[in-house]
C-alpha cells in the first residue's frame, strides 16, 4: 500500500530511532507499490491524520491500462500513415514505443522549408499551419491546417531530407507531436520478425527425455545433500534408486508459501517453460511431482557450483573469462528470445557450472512467454539487475534481459554490480540516473565498457540485441572479436575454469547448509496446482 499524507503529520523511525517527520503532500510506502517487500521503517501518526492510500494491484492496473491505451492510440495514428500501413502489428507496436512526445510553443517553426531533416511527426494535441515561401519573395503562402492524427515529414524517413514546406505551431495553444528520427526508424524496421531456427530438432529430443523419466516416482529418489536454499524451499542432490551412475537436483517448493506470496502463476510458467526447453545453456527439467505440502522439480545437477561462489572467491574475472560466461548467457538468451520468452532473473547466483565448466541458466520462476510484440507489467527481478522501465512500471519485454546482461558483465569484471544502494529504493534511484553516471574502473577495457553502455541504454529500444540484426549484433561487437562461437556451441571450446568434481555425488563446489529445522509446512489441497 502507498500512502500520501493529506492532513496532519507522521513520524518516521527505524529500530526506535527517530528519522524524520512527514507533512501533507509527502509520500511513504512506495517500495510496497513496486513489489512484495517488508517495511523498511515504522510510520506513526504525530497528529490526527488523513491519508490517501492506493494498493499495489490497483496502482499496477492503472499504470498498465494507461500504458496500453497510449500504445493503442499511437499504433492507430501510425496505421493512418501510408508508409506504415502495411507493416505488421508488432512492428507498429515497437515504433509506437519509441515515439517521443515533444511540445512546440505557439508560433514555433517545427520545420523550415529548404532545411535538411530526418524527423517525422504525428500531431497528438493541437494544430499546425502549413505554409510555402513564394519564389523570389519573403512572403509565405498559407496552404492548410493540420490537426490531431495528421502527420508530416514522412519523406524524411525514406531518405528525402529536403523540407518542402514550413510547419508552424498553433499561434494560441502550441502543439504536441509524436516524433521519430530516421536512424531509430531504420534500426527497428528491418529484421523484426527474424527468428533463427538453429534448434529445429528439439521437439524429438524433448519427447525422448520425457519418455526416459516417465516411470520415475518421488519415492524412488534418495536425498544425499542440500545444494541450495531459496525463498520457497530447498534444492537437494538426489539419486534414483538402482542408478548409482547419475545424480539430479530436486527443487522442493512449499505450496502454502507459493499461495501466500501469490506466485502460483510464476511457478506454473516456470514448469511449462523449463519442461519445453532443450538448450545446452539452460538447466534441463526431467520430471515434476507433487504431494500435499510440496511441488518438486527433478532437474539435471550442475556439480560445478554457482558462478557467484567462484566470483566471490576470486574477487573478479579477467576479460576473457567474463567473455566466456557472457557468451554462454547470450546463447541461452538467443534460445529463449527467439521463442518470445523473457528470463528476468539474470545474476551470478542463477548461473551454474556443469562438470566441464560450461555455464547453464537456472531458476525460471520469473520467466514468461510473451505474445508477439506485447509487454508484461509484473515487477520482478533482483534490485541491482532491474531495468529502468520495470522500476517505472512502463511495461517491459525481452529488452530488459539485455539491460541485465550489461549489469552481469560489469559485476563479473569488477566483483560488484554497477548499481548498488544500501536498500532497494536507493538502488532504484541509482539505476534511474543511468549507466553514464557510473564510474568504470580502469581494469575494464574500452571495448567492454562500450558494450556494457550499449546494453544498458535507458531507452529499451536502443539496447544492443533488441534492434535490427537482433542478438547477433551483440555477438558481432568488437569485445567478442576472435571469440570462437562455434566452439562454444559445440562444447569444444575449453572453459576458463574447470571445476573439480570427483564423482556424481561430490557437492564440494557448493556451500554447506544446515538441516531444515522449520518443520513441515501446512497442507494445501486447493487444487491450483492440478496441471503441475
Secondary structure as a PSIPRED ss2 file (coil, helix, strand):
# PSIPRED VFORMAT (PSIPRED V4.0)

   1 X C   1.000  0.000  0.000
   2 X E   0.000  0.000  1.000
   3 X E   0.000  0.000  1.000
   4 X E   0.000  0.000  1.000
   5 X E   0.000  0.000  1.000
   6 X E   0.000  0.000  1.000
   7 X E   0.000  0.000  1.000
   8 X C   1.000  0.000  0.000
   9 X C   1.000  0.000  0.000
  10 X E   0.000  0.000  1.000
  11 X E   0.000  0.000  1.000
  12 X E   0.000  0.000  1.000
  13 X E   0.000  0.000  1.000
  14 X E   0.000  0.000  1.000
  15 X C   1.000  0.000  0.000
  16 X C   1.000  0.000  0.000
  17 X E   0.000  0.000  1.000
  18 X E   0.000  0.000  1.000
  19 X E   0.000  0.000  1.000
  20 X E   0.000  0.000  1.000
  21 X E   0.000  0.000  1.000
  22 X E   0.000  0.000  1.000
  23 X C   1.000  0.000  0.000
  24 X C   1.000  0.000  0.000
  25 X C   1.000  0.000  0.000
  26 X C   1.000  0.000  0.000
  27 X E   0.000  0.000  1.000
  28 X E   0.000  0.000  1.000
  29 X C   1.000  0.000  0.000
  30 X H   0.000  1.000  0.000
  31 X H   0.000  1.000  0.000
  32 X H   0.000  1.000  0.000
  33 X H   0.000  1.000  0.000
  34 X H   0.000  1.000  0.000
  35 X C   1.000  0.000  0.000
  36 X C   1.000  0.000  0.000
  37 X C   1.000  0.000  0.000
  38 X C   1.000  0.000  0.000
  39 X C   1.000  0.000  0.000
  40 X C   1.000  0.000  0.000
  41 X C   1.000  0.000  0.000
  42 X E   0.000  0.000  1.000
  43 X E   0.000  0.000  1.000
  44 X E   0.000  0.000  1.000
  45 X E   0.000  0.000  1.000
  46 X C   1.000  0.000  0.000
  47 X C   1.000  0.000  0.000
  48 X C   1.000  0.000  0.000
  49 X C   1.000  0.000  0.000
  50 X E   0.000  0.000  1.000
  51 X E   0.000  0.000  1.000
  52 X E   0.000  0.000  1.000
  53 X E   0.000  0.000  1.000
  54 X E   0.000  0.000  1.000
  55 X C   1.000  0.000  0.000
  56 X H   0.000  1.000  0.000
  57 X H   0.000  1.000  0.000
  58 X H   0.000  1.000  0.000
  59 X H   0.000  1.000  0.000
  60 X H   0.000  1.000  0.000
  61 X H   0.000  1.000  0.000
  62 X H   0.000  1.000  0.000
  63 X H   0.000  1.000  0.000
  64 X H   0.000  1.000  0.000
  65 X H   0.000  1.000  0.000
  66 X H   0.000  1.000  0.000
  67 X H   0.000  1.000  0.000
  68 X H   0.000  1.000  0.000
  69 X H   0.000  1.000  0.000
  70 X H   0.000  1.000  0.000
  71 X H   0.000  1.000  0.000
  72 X H   0.000  1.000  0.000
  73 X H   0.000  1.000  0.000
  74 X H   0.000  1.000  0.000
  75 X H   0.000  1.000  0.000
  76 X H   0.000  1.000  0.000
  77 X H   0.000  1.000  0.000
  78 X H   0.000  1.000  0.000
  79 X H   0.000  1.000  0.000
  80 X C   1.000  0.000  0.000
  81 X C   1.000  0.000  0.000
  82 X C   1.000  0.000  0.000
  83 X C   1.000  0.000  0.000
  84 X C   1.000  0.000  0.000
  85 X C   1.000  0.000  0.000
  86 X C   1.000  0.000  0.000
  87 X C   1.000  0.000  0.000
  88 X C   1.000  0.000  0.000
  89 X H   0.000  1.000  0.000
  90 X H   0.000  1.000  0.000
  91 X H   0.000  1.000  0.000
  92 X H   0.000  1.000  0.000
  93 X H   0.000  1.000  0.000
  94 X H   0.000  1.000  0.000
  95 X H   0.000  1.000  0.000
  96 X H   0.000  1.000  0.000
  97 X H   0.000  1.000  0.000
  98 X H   0.000  1.000  0.000
  99 X C   1.000  0.000  0.000
 100 X E   0.000  0.000  1.000
 101 X E   0.000  0.000  1.000
 102 X E   0.000  0.000  1.000
 103 X E   0.000  0.000  1.000
 104 X E   0.000  0.000  1.000
 105 X C   1.000  0.000  0.000
 106 X C   1.000  0.000  0.000
 107 X C   1.000  0.000  0.000
 108 X C   1.000  0.000  0.000
 109 X E   0.000  0.000  1.000
 110 X E   0.000  0.000  1.000
 111 X E   0.000  0.000  1.000
 112 X C   1.000  0.000  0.000
 113 X C   1.000  0.000  0.000
 114 X C   1.000  0.000  0.000
 115 X C   1.000  0.000  0.000
 116 X E   0.000  0.000  1.000
 117 X C   1.000  0.000  0.000
 118 X C   1.000  0.000  0.000
 119 X E   0.000  0.000  1.000
 120 X E   0.000  0.000  1.000
 121 X E   0.000  0.000  1.000
 122 X E   0.000  0.000  1.000
 123 X E   0.000  0.000  1.000
 124 X E   0.000  0.000  1.000
 125 X E   0.000  0.000  1.000
 126 X E   0.000  0.000  1.000
 127 X E   0.000  0.000  1.000
 128 X E   0.000  0.000  1.000
 129 X E   0.000  0.000  1.000
 130 X E   0.000  0.000  1.000
 131 X E   0.000  0.000  1.000
 132 X E   0.000  0.000  1.000
 133 X E   0.000  0.000  1.000
 134 X C   1.000  0.000  0.000
 135 X C   1.000  0.000  0.000
 136 X C   1.000  0.000  0.000
 137 X C   1.000  0.000  0.000
 138 X C   1.000  0.000  0.000
 139 X C   1.000  0.000  0.000
 140 X E   0.000  0.000  1.000
 141 X E   0.000  0.000  1.000
 142 X E   0.000  0.000  1.000
 143 X E   0.000  0.000  1.000
 144 X E   0.000  0.000  1.000
 145 X E   0.000  0.000  1.000
 146 X E   0.000  0.000  1.000
 147 X E   0.000  0.000  1.000
 148 X C   1.000  0.000  0.000
 149 X C   1.000  0.000  0.000
 150 X C   1.000  0.000  0.000
 151 X E   0.000  0.000  1.000
 152 X E   0.000  0.000  1.000
 153 X C   1.000  0.000  0.000
 154 X H   0.000  1.000  0.000
 155 X H   0.000  1.000  0.000
 156 X H   0.000  1.000  0.000
 157 X H   0.000  1.000  0.000
 158 X H   0.000  1.000  0.000
 159 X C   1.000  0.000  0.000
 160 X C   1.000  0.000  0.000
 161 X C   1.000  0.000  0.000
 162 X E   0.000  0.000  1.000
 163 X C   1.000  0.000  0.000
 164 X C   1.000  0.000  0.000
 165 X C   1.000  0.000  0.000
 166 X E   0.000  0.000  1.000
 167 X E   0.000  0.000  1.000
 168 X E   0.000  0.000  1.000
 169 X E   0.000  0.000  1.000
 170 X C   1.000  0.000  0.000
 171 X C   1.000  0.000  0.000
 172 X C   1.000  0.000  0.000
 173 X C   1.000  0.000  0.000
 174 X C   1.000  0.000  0.000
 175 X E   0.000  0.000  1.000
 176 X E   0.000  0.000  1.000
 177 X E   0.000  0.000  1.000
 178 X E   0.000  0.000  1.000
 179 X E   0.000  0.000  1.000
 180 X E   0.000  0.000  1.000
 181 X E   0.000  0.000  1.000
 182 X H   0.000  1.000  0.000
 183 X H   0.000  1.000  0.000
 184 X H   0.000  1.000  0.000
 185 X H   0.000  1.000  0.000
 186 X H   0.000  1.000  0.000
 187 X H   0.000  1.000  0.000
 188 X H   0.000  1.000  0.000
 189 X H   0.000  1.000  0.000
 190 X C   1.000  0.000  0.000
 191 X C   1.000  0.000  0.000
 192 X C   1.000  0.000  0.000
 193 X C   1.000  0.000  0.000
 194 X C   1.000  0.000  0.000
 195 X C   1.000  0.000  0.000
 196 X C   1.000  0.000  0.000
 197 X C   1.000  0.000  0.000
 198 X C   1.000  0.000  0.000
 199 X C   1.000  0.000  0.000
 200 X C   1.000  0.000  0.000
 201 X C   1.000  0.000  0.000
 202 X H   0.000  1.000  0.000
 203 X H   0.000  1.000  0.000
 204 X H   0.000  1.000  0.000
 205 X H   0.000  1.000  0.000
 206 X H   0.000  1.000  0.000
 207 X H   0.000  1.000  0.000
 208 X H   0.000  1.000  0.000
 209 X H   0.000  1.000  0.000
 210 X H   0.000  1.000  0.000
 211 X H   0.000  1.000  0.000
 212 X H   0.000  1.000  0.000
 213 X C   1.000  0.000  0.000
 214 X C   1.000  0.000  0.000
 215 X C   1.000  0.000  0.000
 216 X C   1.000  0.000  0.000
 217 X C   1.000  0.000  0.000
 218 X H   0.000  1.000  0.000
 219 X H   0.000  1.000  0.000
 220 X H   0.000  1.000  0.000
 221 X E   0.000  0.000  1.000
 222 X E   0.000  0.000  1.000
 223 X E   0.000  0.000  1.000
 224 X E   0.000  0.000  1.000
 225 X E   0.000  0.000  1.000
 226 X E   0.000  0.000  1.000
 227 X E   0.000  0.000  1.000
 228 X E   0.000  0.000  1.000
 229 X E   0.000  0.000  1.000
 230 X C   1.000  0.000  0.000
 231 X C   1.000  0.000  0.000
 232 X C   1.000  0.000  0.000
 233 X C   1.000  0.000  0.000
 234 X E   0.000  0.000  1.000
 235 X E   0.000  0.000  1.000
 236 X E   0.000  0.000  1.000
 237 X E   0.000  0.000  1.000
 238 X E   0.000  0.000  1.000
 239 X E   0.000  0.000  1.000
 240 X E   0.000  0.000  1.000
 241 X C   1.000  0.000  0.000
 242 X C   1.000  0.000  0.000
 243 X C   1.000  0.000  0.000
 244 X C   1.000  0.000  0.000
 245 X C   1.000  0.000  0.000
 246 X C   1.000  0.000  0.000
 247 X C   1.000  0.000  0.000
 248 X E   0.000  0.000  1.000
 249 X E   0.000  0.000  1.000
 250 X E   0.000  0.000  1.000
 251 X E   0.000  0.000  1.000
 252 X E   0.000  0.000  1.000
 253 X E   0.000  0.000  1.000
 254 X E   0.000  0.000  1.000
 255 X H   0.000  1.000  0.000
 256 X H   0.000  1.000  0.000
 257 X H   0.000  1.000  0.000
 258 X H   0.000  1.000  0.000
 259 X H   0.000  1.000  0.000
 260 X H   0.000  1.000  0.000
 261 X C   1.000  0.000  0.000
 262 X C   1.000  0.000  0.000
 263 X C   1.000  0.000  0.000
 264 X H   0.000  1.000  0.000
 265 X H   0.000  1.000  0.000
 266 X H   0.000  1.000  0.000
 267 X H   0.000  1.000  0.000
 268 X H   0.000  1.000  0.000
 269 X H   0.000  1.000  0.000
 270 X H   0.000  1.000  0.000
 271 X H   0.000  1.000  0.000
 272 X H   0.000  1.000  0.000
 273 X H   0.000  1.000  0.000
 274 X H   0.000  1.000  0.000
 275 X H   0.000  1.000  0.000
 276 X H   0.000  1.000  0.000
 277 X C   1.000  0.000  0.000
 278 X C   1.000  0.000  0.000
 279 X C   1.000  0.000  0.000
 280 X C   1.000  0.000  0.000
 281 X C   1.000  0.000  0.000
 282 X E   0.000  0.000  1.000
 283 X C   1.000  0.000  0.000
 284 X C   1.000  0.000  0.000
 285 X E   0.000  0.000  1.000
 286 X E   0.000  0.000  1.000
 287 X E   0.000  0.000  1.000
 288 X E   0.000  0.000  1.000
 289 X E   0.000  0.000  1.000
 290 X E   0.000  0.000  1.000
 291 X C   1.000  0.000  0.000
 292 X C   1.000  0.000  0.000
 293 X C   1.000  0.000  0.000
 294 X E   0.000  0.000  1.000
 295 X E   0.000  0.000  1.000
 296 X E   0.000  0.000  1.000
 297 X E   0.000  0.000  1.000
 298 X E   0.000  0.000  1.000
 299 X E   0.000  0.000  1.000
 300 X E   0.000  0.000  1.000
 301 X C   1.000  0.000  0.000
 302 X C   1.000  0.000  0.000
 303 X C   1.000  0.000  0.000
 304 X C   1.000  0.000  0.000
 305 X E   0.000  0.000  1.000
 306 X E   0.000  0.000  1.000
 307 X H   0.000  1.000  0.000
 308 X H   0.000  1.000  0.000
 309 X H   0.000  1.000  0.000
 310 X H   0.000  1.000  0.000
 311 X H   0.000  1.000  0.000
 312 X H   0.000  1.000  0.000
 313 X H   0.000  1.000  0.000
 314 X H   0.000  1.000  0.000
 315 X C   1.000  0.000  0.000
 316 X C   1.000  0.000  0.000
 317 X C   1.000  0.000  0.000
 318 X C   1.000  0.000  0.000
 319 X H   0.000  1.000  0.000
 320 X H   0.000  1.000  0.000
 321 X H   0.000  1.000  0.000
 322 X H   0.000  1.000  0.000
 323 X H   0.000  1.000  0.000
 324 X H   0.000  1.000  0.000
 325 X H   0.000  1.000  0.000
 326 X H   0.000  1.000  0.000
 327 X H   0.000  1.000  0.000
 328 X H   0.000  1.000  0.000
 329 X H   0.000  1.000  0.000
 330 X H   0.000  1.000  0.000
 331 X H   0.000  1.000  0.000
 332 X H   0.000  1.000  0.000
 333 X H   0.000  1.000  0.000
 334 X H   0.000  1.000  0.000
 335 X H   0.000  1.000  0.000
 336 X H   0.000  1.000  0.000
 337 X H   0.000  1.000  0.000
 338 X C   1.000  0.000  0.000
 339 X C   1.000  0.000  0.000
 340 X C   1.000  0.000  0.000
 341 X E   0.000  0.000  1.000
 342 X E   0.000  0.000  1.000
 343 X C   1.000  0.000  0.000
 344 X C   1.000  0.000  0.000
 345 X C   1.000  0.000  0.000
 346 X C   1.000  0.000  0.000
 347 X C   1.000  0.000  0.000
 348 X H   0.000  1.000  0.000
 349 X H   0.000  1.000  0.000
 350 X H   0.000  1.000  0.000
 351 X E   0.000  0.000  1.000
 352 X E   0.000  0.000  1.000
 353 X E   0.000  0.000  1.000
 354 X C   1.000  0.000  0.000
 355 X C   1.000  0.000  0.000
 356 X C   1.000  0.000  0.000
 357 X C   1.000  0.000  0.000
 358 X C   1.000  0.000  0.000
 359 X E   0.000  0.000  1.000
 360 X E   0.000  0.000  1.000
 361 X E   0.000  0.000  1.000
 362 X C   1.000  0.000  0.000
 363 X C   1.000  0.000  0.000
 364 X C   1.000  0.000  0.000
 365 X C   1.000  0.000  0.000
 366 X C   1.000  0.000  0.000
 367 X C   1.000  0.000  0.000
 368 X E   0.000  0.000  1.000
 369 X E   0.000  0.000  1.000
 370 X C   1.000  0.000  0.000
 371 X C   1.000  0.000  0.000
 372 X C   1.000  0.000  0.000
 373 X C   1.000  0.000  0.000
 374 X C   1.000  0.000  0.000
 375 X C   1.000  0.000  0.000
 376 X E   0.000  0.000  1.000
 377 X C   1.000  0.000  0.000
 378 X C   1.000  0.000  0.000
 379 X C   1.000  0.000  0.000
 380 X C   1.000  0.000  0.000
 381 X C   1.000  0.000  0.000
 382 X C   1.000  0.000  0.000
 383 X H   0.000  1.000  0.000
 384 X H   0.000  1.000  0.000
 385 X H   0.000  1.000  0.000
 386 X C   1.000  0.000  0.000
 387 X C   1.000  0.000  0.000
 388 X H   0.000  1.000  0.000
 389 X H   0.000  1.000  0.000
 390 X H   0.000  1.000  0.000
 391 X H   0.000  1.000  0.000
 392 X C   1.000  0.000  0.000
 393 X C   1.000  0.000  0.000
 394 X C   1.000  0.000  0.000
 395 X C   1.000  0.000  0.000
 396 X E   0.000  0.000  1.000
 397 X C   1.000  0.000  0.000
 398 X C   1.000  0.000  0.000
 399 X H   0.000  1.000  0.000
 400 X H   0.000  1.000  0.000
 401 X H   0.000  1.000  0.000
 402 X H   0.000  1.000  0.000
 403 X H   0.000  1.000  0.000
 404 X H   0.000  1.000  0.000
 405 X H   0.000  1.000  0.000
 406 X H   0.000  1.000  0.000
 407 X H   0.000  1.000  0.000
 408 X H   0.000  1.000  0.000
 409 X H   0.000  1.000  0.000
 410 X H   0.000  1.000  0.000
 411 X H   0.000  1.000  0.000
 412 X H   0.000  1.000  0.000
 413 X H   0.000  1.000  0.000
 414 X H   0.000  1.000  0.000
 415 X C   1.000  0.000  0.000
 416 X C   1.000  0.000  0.000
 417 X C   1.000  0.000  0.000
 418 X C   1.000  0.000  0.000
 419 X C   1.000  0.000  0.000
 420 X C   1.000  0.000  0.000
 421 X C   1.000  0.000  0.000
 422 X C   1.000  0.000  0.000
 423 X C   1.000  0.000  0.000
 424 X H   0.000  1.000  0.000
 425 X H   0.000  1.000  0.000
 426 X H   0.000  1.000  0.000
 427 X H   0.000  1.000  0.000
 428 X H   0.000  1.000  0.000
 429 X H   0.000  1.000  0.000
 430 X H   0.000  1.000  0.000
 431 X H   0.000  1.000  0.000
 432 X H   0.000  1.000  0.000
 433 X H   0.000  1.000  0.000
 434 X C   1.000  0.000  0.000
 435 X H   0.000  1.000  0.000
 436 X H   0.000  1.000  0.000
 437 X H   0.000  1.000  0.000
 438 X C   1.000  0.000  0.000
 439 X C   1.000  0.000  0.000
 440 X C   1.000  0.000  0.000
 441 X C   1.000  0.000  0.000
 442 X C   1.000  0.000  0.000
 443 X C   1.000  0.000  0.000
 444 X C   1.000  0.000  0.000
 445 X C   1.000  0.000  0.000
 446 X H   0.000  1.000  0.000
 447 X H   0.000  1.000  0.000
 448 X H   0.000  1.000  0.000
 449 X H   0.000  1.000  0.000
 450 X H   0.000  1.000  0.000
 451 X H   0.000  1.000  0.000
 452 X H   0.000  1.000  0.000
 453 X H   0.000  1.000  0.000
 454 X H   0.000  1.000  0.000
 455 X H   0.000  1.000  0.000
 456 X C   1.000  0.000  0.000
 457 X C   1.000  0.000  0.000
 458 X C   1.000  0.000  0.000
 459 X C   1.000  0.000  0.000
 460 X H   0.000  1.000  0.000
 461 X H   0.000  1.000  0.000
 462 X H   0.000  1.000  0.000
 463 X C   1.000  0.000  0.000
 464 X C   1.000  0.000  0.000
 465 X C   1.000  0.000  0.000
 466 X C   1.000  0.000  0.000
 467 X C   1.000  0.000  0.000
 468 X C   1.000  0.000  0.000
 469 X C   1.000  0.000  0.000
 470 X C   1.000  0.000  0.000
 471 X C   1.000  0.000  0.000
 472 X H   0.000  1.000  0.000
 473 X H   0.000  1.000  0.000
 474 X H   0.000  1.000  0.000
 475 X H   0.000  1.000  0.000
 476 X C   1.000  0.000  0.000
 477 X C   1.000  0.000  0.000
 478 X H   0.000  1.000  0.000
 479 X H   0.000  1.000  0.000
 480 X H   0.000  1.000  0.000
 481 X C   1.000  0.000  0.000
 482 X C   1.000  0.000  0.000
 483 X C   1.000  0.000  0.000
 484 X C   1.000  0.000  0.000
 485 X H   0.000  1.000  0.000
 486 X H   0.000  1.000  0.000
 487 X H   0.000  1.000  0.000
 488 X H   0.000  1.000  0.000
 489 X H   0.000  1.000  0.000
 490 X C   1.000  0.000  0.000
 491 X C   1.000  0.000  0.000
 492 X C   1.000  0.000  0.000
 493 X C   1.000  0.000  0.000
 494 X C   1.000  0.000  0.000
 495 X C   1.000  0.000  0.000
 496 X C   1.000  0.000  0.000
 497 X C   1.000  0.000  0.000
 498 X C   1.000  0.000  0.000
 499 X C   1.000  0.000  0.000
 500 X C   1.000  0.000  0.000
 501 X C   1.000  0.000  0.000
 502 X C   1.000  0.000  0.000
 503 X C   1.000  0.000  0.000
 504 X C   1.000  0.000  0.000
 505 X C   1.000  0.000  0.000
 506 X C   1.000  0.000  0.000
 507 X C   1.000  0.000  0.000
 508 X C   1.000  0.000  0.000
 509 X C   1.000  0.000  0.000
 510 X C   1.000  0.000  0.000
 511 X C   1.000  0.000  0.000
 512 X C   1.000  0.000  0.000
 513 X C   1.000  0.000  0.000
 514 X C   1.000  0.000  0.000
 515 X C   1.000  0.000  0.000
 516 X C   1.000  0.000  0.000
 517 X C   1.000  0.000  0.000
 518 X C   1.000  0.000  0.000
 519 X C   1.000  0.000  0.000
 520 X C   1.000  0.000  0.000
 521 X C   1.000  0.000  0.000
 522 X C   1.000  0.000  0.000
 523 X C   1.000  0.000  0.000
 524 X C   1.000  0.000  0.000
 525 X C   1.000  0.000  0.000
 526 X C   1.000  0.000  0.000
 527 X C   1.000  0.000  0.000
 528 X C   1.000  0.000  0.000
 529 X C   1.000  0.000  0.000
 530 X C   1.000  0.000  0.000
 531 X C   1.000  0.000  0.000
 532 X C   1.000  0.000  0.000
